[in-house]
Amino acid sequence: MFFYLSQFRNEFFAFNIFRYITFRAGLAAVTTFLIMIVIGPWFIRKLGQWNLGEKPVLGGGREAVLGAELKPKVGTPTMGGILIIGSILISVLLWADLSNPYILLTIFTMLWLACIGFADDFMKLKGINKNGMPARTKMIWQAVLAVIVSFYVYAYLNVSTELDVPFLKKLVIDLGPFYILLVMAILIGASNAVNLTDGLDGLAIGCTLMVALTLAILCYITGNINISEYLFIPYIPGSGELTIFCTAIVGASLGFLWFNAHPASVFMGDVGALALGGTIGIIAVFIKKEFLLVVLGGVFVWEALSVIMQVTSFKLTGKRIFLCSPYHHHLQKLNWKESKIVIRFWIVGIILALVTLTTLKIR
């Protein structure tokens, strides 16, 4: 909304400042943070009044493995992701250029996945189904979104189907129409990976903050013709506007971490985790950082892989690789304290963010 004030800069010169992405990006982060801090306490109380407290699902032997760790979390308000997504949406509507197709499609992706997560949380918390939405149903709805978004990206946004390989500026892989399958894999994989990581106080939201901040830098560079040409990375007109979306996520993550730090006063639930993961994934697609997302989101990737490895091993051999999955639960069973696990995962996330940024120059 405020972006359009720049159109009146000839009448009032001060409005010219709303043209600048850096200015609007900073205020987008401040906006989401303030919304979280101001409304957060009231919203958490409401979640408690609505009886939307955490009800951990234990099955497949997990009672003996994680019962003691999860028991203190029972009753803690969840579905805090509603506030996260709401604050991001308000901030983006206030500060971004709403005629930008990348912004509109990212909003669409975020809200679609938030609805899936909301349905999953609601069914679980209200006793409709103790496991929430059936995994197959959830995957179908994610796949439908992935098909819509990937086809639109390929057919209408003219996003290149060529893949940049980190560290190698001359190696380019052109997937052609198969690029649609890659977009689908990234969208579904990223949303579920963040959801799987959301198991300890502050773990998922802290790692999301680091990924979003790094993506903000990458978006700004990709949308700036001078910087992108200097660094030999693809210039994508209009993608710089996604910087505002990323910083909105950063501000919301900081605000939510205020309440989600150990011991957590609220959890984000699937409504937040699925939406944030998918949003991160689609932004990486828009700025042609598909491979880099694997590095940048290495914590999420490893958490998802640990689950895949555990399930595959158990089905094929009847044996488990880890004491429990995702991997953060394995560390709990090794008697690591929750705060220690979270902080060390954050450290790894920071290192991966720095490695990601170094690829911009090492090509």
Summary of the structure (lengths in Angstrom):
residues: 363
radius of gyration: 20.4
end to end distance: 38.4
largest distance: 73.1
contacts: 1286
relative contact order: 0.15
helix: 71%
strand: 4%
